[in-house]
């Protein structure tokens, strides 16, 4: 379907702008104290954005709105007004608490900052400045979810570009004109959130969506979403706890070294580039299709669509995994090393990137499988699985960060993602029956293709030593991708042989 292609193109545009943003950010802030402070401060509103905003909209709101739209269209307007009212009240309440409790929360998630009063004060101030972003992005996520339900993907896909544009402009402006430029980034975050909200609100009118203040907050649709949302909140909290466990460990400079939080941020940004283009796009576009099949009881269609989407995400993620892991150091060097981002920054960031990239297949598969459970309005199973993964990640973090430093934190995340996938697949089979008889042979084929890509990439890299590093990386990536595609075609992988559009959800 056109939806996935639009989502991928929009996400690609956003990721490219995000990369430009990160390059500029790294140029002026590197892995110094200001970079660590901004990353931690921005992480707090993002935590609640996922829990209350984007996560709720995608997993709880879309299935319920789909049900109202298809079975009770006459009640849809009242339902939307009630949900908007609840969203606004909850987002404002959390923002108020976040501003008030910022000193306590910062000390909890970044205990290593306690040794530097200036750093912790800067982080608290940035947190208070950026927390209102939650209101903007939470409502933006709700408006985007409404558009998803109507089959409109263009504005939600390209909306995040505005945040990156605002951050690029604010970074450059603050570096030129402010004595403490990191605070200028906070203004950029707020501006980007407001612009995103505006551009997601405008398209709703063409679908006939008009909001008015709800006369009552008591509505069966709101209660239904609440029942789905509570387990989803726990699941999101577990996911965010994984991030905060990483943040807590990375803030302990006596163990992992200086700049750990910024290094993890930069490495994650590179890993999230293919994840955003393919993983998030496929999961977002697949959820309405999953929900439609689940609501109508078309189990076989549901299973085939899940399998099709899983195969596509793995087919796309494997060559990225190989490229990022084999060339983590030259990638970080070419993308970031300039200005305040020095050789030490490259070393710690590339070590994190190598191990994060090993979990790329797992990260992508989890996105699809969790969407499948949410489409069935089962938010409890992903939560239980996420709790197990959290325990694995926390235990491995503690065990690995002493001998491996930042690399150990990244490796723990990769391993826990694989555990998450295995448990989700097992639970889904129990729920809908066996649907993966063709999955193991498919996995074997792409592994063979990936091995051929790795060998070809290494040989090409070795024979291009005279070229500039950026050109070498580009040629190696293209050459490896061509080999991967050719071997996939020889092995008879359906998506390649049949020239099927792997961004399509038609099965």
N, C-alpha and C positions, 0 to 999 in steps of 0.2 A: 504494500500500500504506500501511497504518497506520504503518509504520516511519518513513517520512520525515516524516510529520506529527508524530509523537512526538518525533523528533530535533529538528525545527524548534521545537516548543513548548518543549522542554527547553533548547535553545540560546537561545531568546528570553528565557526566564526568567533564564538565566545572564548573558546580555548586559545585561539591564536591571539586575540586581544589580551587574554589572561597571561599568555606567555610574554607578550610585550610588556605588560604591567609588571610581571615578576622580574624580568630582565632589568627594567628600570629600578625597581625596588631593590634588587640585589646590588645594582651599581652604586646606589647611594647609602644603603644600610648594611649590606653584607650579612654576616652572622653576629653582629655586635648586639649590645644590650637593647637598642631601640627596636631592632628586628624581632628579638625574642619577645619584647613587651607588646608590640603590635599583634604578633601572631597569637599570643595568649589572650589578649583583650578581645580580638575579633572572634576568637573561638567561642566565647561565652554566648553572645547573641546567636551565633550559628548553631549552638547546641539546641536552643529553644526553637530556632527556625525549623530545624529538622523534626523536632518532637511535635510542635504545635502547628507549624506551617506546612512545609512541603511534605513531610512524612504523613501528616494527618490527611492532607488534601489528596494525596495519591493513593493511600491505602484504605482510608475510612470514608472519605467523602465521595470519591468517584463511583464506587459500587452502589452506594445508596442513592446518589443522584441519578445514576443510570436506571435504577429500579423505578424511581418516581417518574423519570422522563418517559419510560417505555410503558408503564402500567397505570400511572396516576398523573397524567400531564396537567390536569386541572388544578392540582395541589402544588405544582412545582414552584410558582412564584412565592407563595407563602413560605414554603420550605426554605428557599434561598434567602429570604429576608431574615428568617430566624437564625439561620446558620451564620450570616454575616454579622448579626448583632452579637451572637455568642463569640465569634472570632475576635471582634473588635474589643469586647470587654476583657476576654482572657489575655489577649496580647498586651493590652495596656496595663493590666494588673501585673503580669510577669515583668514588664519593662520597669515598672515602679519598684518592684522588689529587687530587680537586678541592679538598679542604680543605688538603692539604699544599702544592699548587702555586698556590693562590689569588693570592699576591703577584705571581708571574710572569705569570699569565694576565691579571690585571687591567691590568697595565702594557702588555701586548701589545694588548688590544682597546680600551683607552682611553688612548692615549699622551698626549692632551691633559691628562689629570689630573696628570701628573708635575709640573706647575708649582705644584700645590696639595697639599702633603703631607697636610694634614688630610683633604682630599677622597679621596685615594687610600687612606689608612688606613681611612677609614670604609667605602669600597667593599670592601676586602679583608675587613674584619670581617663585613660583611653577607653576603659571598659564603660565608664559612666557616659562618656561622650557618644559611644557607638551603640549603646543598648536600644535606643529608640529605632534603630534600623530594623529591629524585630517586628515592629508594627507594620512598617512598609512591606517587608519581604513576606510576612505572614499573610497579609491581604493579597499581595501579588500572587502567592501560591494558590490561594483560594480562587482568584479570578482565572488563573491559568487552568486549574482543574475543571472549572465550568466550561472553558473552551475545549478542553480535551473531550468532555462528554458530548459536545456538539460536533466533534470531528474536526475542530479547528486547531492547528498546531503551529502555525507560522509565528504569531506573536509570542506565545510561550517559548518557542525555540530560540528566537532572536532577542528576547527580553533581557537575559543576563548580560548581553553585550554592553548595555548601558552602564552597568556597575563597573565594568572594566574600563570603559571610556572615562567615567568620572574619576576612578582611582588613578588612571594615567595622568589626567589633567591635574588632579590635586597633588600628586607626587611631584610633578615638575614645578608647579606653582609654589608649593610649600618649600621645596629645596631652594628656589630662587629668592623667596621673599620672607621666609619665617626663620627665626633663630632656632626653634625646635621643630623641624619639619615633620616629625612623625605625627604631630597633632593635626597637621593639615590632611593627613590620610584619613583621619576620623571624619572630618567634614566631607571628604570625598565619598566615604561609605554612606553617609546619610543622604547626600545628593543622589548617588546612584540608586539607593533604595526608593526614593521619591519618584525618580524618573521611571524606574521599572514599574512601579504601581500605576502611574498614569497611563503607560502604554499597554498595560494589561486590562485596564478598566475600559478604555475606549472601544475595543472590538465587541464588548458584550452587548452593545446596543443593537448591532446588526442581527443578533440572535433573539432580540426582543426581551432581553433581560433588563429590567428596571428595578432598582432597589428603593425601598422605603423602610422607615424604621418599624420593626416588628411590634405589634400591639402586645404580644405575649412571647415569653421565651420558652413556654411549655409546648413542645411539639413532638409528636411521635418520631419524626425523622431525626430530630436533634437527639432524642434518647437513643435511637438506633445507632447513630454515629458515635454517641458517647460510649455505648457498649463495645463498639469496635475500636474506639480510640483508646480506651484505658489500657488494654493489652499492648496496643501499638505504642503508647507512651512508655510503657515499661521496656518494650523492645528497643525503642529509640534511645532510652536512657542507658540500656545495656551497651548499645553501639557507641554512644558518646562516652560511656565509662571506659571503653576500650581506648578511645582517643585520649581521655584524661589520664589513664594509667600510663600511656606513652608519654604524655606531657609531664606528669609527675617525675617519671624516671629520667626523662631528658633534661629536666631542670636541675638534676643533681650533678653539677659540674665536677664535683670531687671524684665522681665515679666515671662519668661518660665523657668529660671534657667540656670545654666552653663551646657555646653556640649550638648546642644540641637541638633545641627547640626549632630554631631557624633552619637547621640542616634537614630535620624531618619535614618541615614545611616545604622547602624547595624540592626535596625528593618526591614528596607526595604530589606536588603540583605536576611534575613530569609524568608520574604514573597515572594521575587523574586525567591527563590529556587524552589518551586512547579510551579510558574508562568513560569520560564524558561524551566523547564522540559516538562511541558504539554502545557501551554498557548502559549508561543512563538513558540514552536515546531509545534503545531497543526496549528497555524495561518500561519507560513512560508510554511509548506507543503501543506496547503489548497489553498493558493493563486493561484498557477498555475492551479489547478483543477477548482477553481472558474472562473479564467480568461478564460480557455478553453471553459467552458459552456457558459459564457457570450458572448464571441466572436462568437461562433457558434449559438447563439440564442436559446439554449436549456434551456428554463426558468424553466421547471419542474425539470430537473436534477439539475439545479443551486439551486433551493429552497430546494430540498431534501438534497443536500450536505451541505448547510448552516445549516439546522435544525439538521442533523446528527452530524456535528462538534460542534454545540452549546450544544447539549445533552451530548456529550462526555466530553467537557470541564467542564460542570457543575457537571457531575457525578464524575469527578476526583477532582475538586476543593473543593467540599463540605466537604469531610472527612478531608482535610487539614485545612480548615477553622476552623472546630470544634477542631481539635487537637491543632492548634496554639493559638486559643483564650482561651481554657480551661487551657492550661499549659504554658502560655507565660512566667511567671516568672521562673519556673524551667528550661525551654528551654534556656532562656538567661543565667541563672546562670551556667548551665552545659556547654554551648558552649563557652561563653566568659569570665566568671569571673575568672581572674587570672592576676597576675602582675599589670599593671597600670589600668586594668579594675576592679574597686572596687565595693563595695555594692551599692554606689550611682549610678554608671554607670548601674548596673543591674536594679535598680528601674526605672530610667527614660527610659531605652531601652525597658524593658518589658511592661511598660504602653503604649508606642507607638506601640509595636508589637500587643498588644491586639486589639487596635482599627484599625490598618492597616489590620489585618487579617479579620476583618468583611467585608472588601471590596474586598476580594479575588475573590469571584464569579463575582463581577462586573468587576474587572480588566481583568479576563479571557474572559468574554463574549464580552467586548469592543474590544479586540484584534481580535476576529472572525468577529464581525459585521463590523468593520472598513475595514478589508480585503475584505469582501463581496462588500462593496461600491467601494473600489479601483479596484476590478476586473471588475466592470461595468464602470470603468473609470469615476466614480463620486467621485471627491475629495472635492466637495463643501459641500455636506450634512454633512459629519463628522466634517468639520470645524465649521459649524453653531452650531451643537450640542455641540462641544467642547467649543465654546464661552459661551454657557449657563452654562456648567459645571464649567468653569473657574470662572464665576460670583458667582455661588453657593459656590465653594470652597473658594474663597477669602472672601466672606461675612461670611461664617461659621468660617474660620480661625480667623478673627478679633473678632467674637462673642464668640468663644469657648476658645481661648488661655488664656484669662484672668482668667476664673474660673477653667479651666482644664489643663492649661500649655501645655506641649508637647502632652498630650493625646488629647487635643482639636484639635491640628493640624492634628493628625492622623485620628481622627473621621471625620473631615471635608473632608479629602480625600476619606474616605470610602463612605460617603453619596453622594458626587459628582459623584463617579463612578456608583452608582446605578441610579442616575438621567441620566447619560450618556447612560446607557444600555436601559432604558425605552424609551428615545427619539429616539435612533437609531433603536430599534425594530419597533416603530411606523412609522418611515420614511421608513424603508425597506418594511413593509407591503403595504404602499401606492405605492411603486415603483414596486414591483413584485407580489402583491396580497397576500392574506392570506396563510401562509405556516406553521402556528404554532397551528393548531387545536389539535395536540397531545402534545403540549408543556406543557400546564398547568397540565394535568394529570401526565406527567412525572415529573414535578417539585414537585408536591404533594407527589409522591412516594419517591423521594430522600430525601425530608424533613423528612418524617417518618423514613426512614433508618438512616438519620443523627441524629435524636433524640434518636434512640436506641443506636447508636454509642456513643453519649455523655453520656448517662446513664451508659453504660457498662464501658466506659473509667474512669468515676469518681469512680465507685465501685472498679475497679481493682486498681486504684491509691491508694485508701484508705486502701486497704488490702495488700499493698506491702510496707508499711512504713519502714520496716527493711532493704530494699535493697538500694544499691547505687543509687543515683538520675538518673544517665545515664541509668542504667539497667531498672529502673522503667519506664522511658520515653519510652524506646524501647519496653518493654512488653506491656505497655498501648497502644502504637501506633498500634502494630500488633493486639492486642485483639480488639481494636476499629474498625480496618479495616475489620477484620473477621466478626464482628457483622454487620457492614455496608453492606458487601457483601452478607451475609446470608439473611438479611432482604430485600435487593434489589432483590435477587433471589425469595424469597417468594412472593414479591409484583409483580413479573412478569416483571421487567425491562428488556427490550429486549436485551440490550448489555450483561447483566449478564446471563440471562436464555439461550440465544442462544450461549453463549461463543464466541460472535463476538469479533473480535480484535478491541478494542476501539481506537487503534492507526491507524486503517485503514480508508482510505477515500473512500473505495468501498461501495456503497450504493445500 
